[in-house]
Amino acid sequence: MEYLFAPMEGITDAVFRRVHHRMFGGVSRYMIPFVSPTEDRRLPPREMRSISPEVNRGVPVVPQILTKRPELFLWLAQELKDMGYTELNLNTGCPSGTVTAKGKGAGMLTSPDGLRAFLDAVFSAAPLPVSIKTRVGFASLDEWPALVDLLAGYPFSGVIIHPRLRSEFYRGDVHMECMSYAREHLRCPLVLSGNLFDIPAIQHYAALGLTEHVMLGRGIVSNPALAREAAGGPPLSPSELSAFHDALYREYASMYPVRIVLGKMREITKYLACSTLATERQRRTMLKAHTEEAYLEAVQVLFSAPLRTYPGYMQASPDHIWP
Ligand SMILES: Cc1cc2nc3c(=O)[nH]c(=O)nc-3n(C[C@H](O)[C@H](O)[C@H](O)COP(=O)(O)O)c2cc1C
């Protein structure tokens, strides 16, 4: 079984991927958060900071494309091929209102005919193998069987399934029954992406034998050693957790002003702190730290708390400020 690193827009940027790969390993491929090609067919500096081969050197990455326009998909696919990439992923899962309102991301699931026309055009000319990352429907689970049948008609190199509806965003349980249906009806390699938050969750899922691979998201951002341990390596140690934090901090500090660094690091540390027994109050103190001194002090308190028995992500209750 391979462990893939999920794309997480705003978190798993090129710096994060490089530092993680250098310090932990265990991940066969890191998916780059989506790139959305624009009408003028240019790749702005913001996108290049994420997908240029220079920033990804030495890290096994797969770029992800978000668009509903086949000609823009194919243009970007060729650009990415020219950069040396060998595989692409199509995003039909993004739940954000601004994305779905334009019929992109999970919005593509609302029009099976539109999706079919898009895939016909893409697969008639794709210069590279294409996989898809999808949800199990937009508004109702009743959509899933027809969507699976539609996907079965195309030569995807893999289907990555986040078994939630668009309306469920990232909260609550995942619809595991949808994985069995996909297993029965799709022939290509399948990947589950959803709620594999710690080692017991991964082991329990692996024993079901439903998919070739798994994709780890919030679990591995919270416990960066998750894939390594799942693959038979050593578990996370407390010193590694703070060393990972410090390495990210140093990298960002060499690139950005302190306000940006703190913004990025607070977001990442929200997850890392899930692996520890730090209290809610200690976490809130970190979130409210807006000077370097206050932030570093709060982080020291967080990382001096012991690790949880199974470090990983904890899904918070809806009224909770935690991620
Ligand atoms: C903050 C955040 C950003 C995300 N960005 C992307 C993205 O750019 N592309 C994508 O396909 N999925 C994205 N996802 C979804 C994740 O890749 C993953 O499928 C989802 O979090 C479920 O996996 P998990 O329960 O292991 O976190 C994002 C999720 C979160 C929480």
The ligand as an ORCA input file, in Angstrom:
! r2SCAN-3c Opt
* xyz 0 1
  C      -7.419     23.286      4.310
  C      -7.673     22.251      3.242
  C      -7.259     22.481      1.929
  C      -7.513     21.528      0.920
  N      -7.069     21.764     -0.371
  C      -7.314     20.832     -1.344
  C      -6.853     21.005     -2.694
  O      -6.187     21.985     -3.063
  N      -7.150     20.024     -3.602
  C      -7.862     18.893     -3.251
  O      -8.110     18.042     -4.104
  N      -8.273     18.700     -1.987
  C      -8.002     19.625     -1.030
  N      -8.417     19.386      0.252
  C      -9.008     18.073      0.604
  C      -7.905     17.111      1.099
  O      -6.983     16.837      0.058
  C      -8.501     15.791      1.595
  O      -9.156     15.129      0.537
  C      -9.504     16.012      2.748
  O      -8.934     16.861      3.728
  C      -9.901     14.686      3.380
  O      -8.771     14.009      3.847
  P      -8.348     14.007      5.423
  O      -9.575     13.633      6.195
  O      -7.237     12.993      5.471
  O      -7.899     15.398      5.748
  C      -8.187     20.332      1.257
  C      -8.591     20.104      2.586
  C      -8.355     21.039      3.576
  C      -8.806     20.744      4.993
*
